[in-house]
Amino acid sequence: MSEYTILIEDLRIETIIGMLESERVTKQPVVVSCAIVYEKERDLYLDYAKVAALIEEMLQRHRYLLLEEALAEIVAKISRDFQGIRSIWMRLSKPEILPNGRVGVECFRKF
């Protein structure tokens, strides 16, 4: 078996996320980057388009209060739904919440 890393960088998704009153009613961009290490078995590869679609669907369907909450649920779902996942590093950030910077959270999980 071979080990590979899928990279998804700067995936931008408009969603409702946050605790501020304005964040509960107005969509804002969330930028997602991740590195997913997986073991390839025979002809089975990790489909980055399906991973990106899962991330987008979760962020648009749920109205998370915290980036940390969204991050934990997305990482857990990826690890459950796709075979051979060894580790996931993921970052979620809000590029427009501060006028002079970007805020975000990241995590690294091994499976």
N, C-alpha and C positions, 0 to 999 in steps of 0.2 A: 504494500500500500504506500501511496505517496501522500505527503502533506502539502496543502496549498493554503494561500491566504487570499480571500476575496476582499477587495477594498471598495468601499463606497464613500465618496468624498463630497461634501457640500451639497447634499440632497436638501433642497429647500421646499418646505411644506407649510402652507397657510393653515392655521388651526386656532382653536380657542384653548388657551393654556395659561395658567397663572392664578394668583390670588387677588390681585388688584381688581377693583370694581370694573375698570375699563377693559381689563383682560378677559373678563367673564362674558363680555358682549361683543367685542371686536376681535376678529381674527388677526393674528400676527404671524410673521414667519418664524419657523423653527428650522435651524440648520442641523442636519444629521451627518456625522461621519462615523465610519466604523471599519474595523478590520476583523474578519472572521476566519479563524484557522480551522480547517476541516481535513479529514482523511478521505481521500478519493478511493472509492471501491470500484474496481473494474471500470465500467463506462459511466458511472454515476458521478456527476459534477454538481456542485452547489450552484444553483441558478441565481445570479445576482439580481436579475429582474424580478424574480419572485420575492427575494428578500426585500428589495426596495419597495415593492408593492405592499408587502406586509407592514413595513414601517409606516408608509403613507396611510394605509387603511386604518391602522391603530391610532395614529395621531389625529386623523380626521373624524373618526367615529367616537372617540372618548373625549371628554372635556376635563383633562387632568388639571389639578390644582398646582402640582409641583412637577418640575422637570425630573426630579429624582423618581417620582412615582411612575411617570411615563417611561423613563429609562429602564427601571427594574422590570416593568411588565413587558416591554418590547424585547429585552434580552432574554427573559424567561420564555417567551413565546417562540423566538427564533430557535432557542436550544431544544424546545420540545418538538417543533414542527419540521425540522430539517435533520437528517441523519448525519452522523460522523462529525458533529461540531466538537472541537477540542477547546476552543477559547473564543471569547468575544471581547473586543475593546470597542466602546461606543461613547460618542460625545454628542450631547444635545446642547444647542445654544440658541439664545435669543439675540439676534444682531441689532434689533431696533429698540429694545426696552430702555437702554441708556443712551443719552445723546452723544456720549463721547467714548463708547466702548461696547463690548459684547460680553454677556454673562452666559454661563453654562455649567453643566455638570458632565462628568465622565466616570466610567467604571470599567473594570477589567474582571472578567469571570473565567475560570477554568472549569471544564466539565470532564 
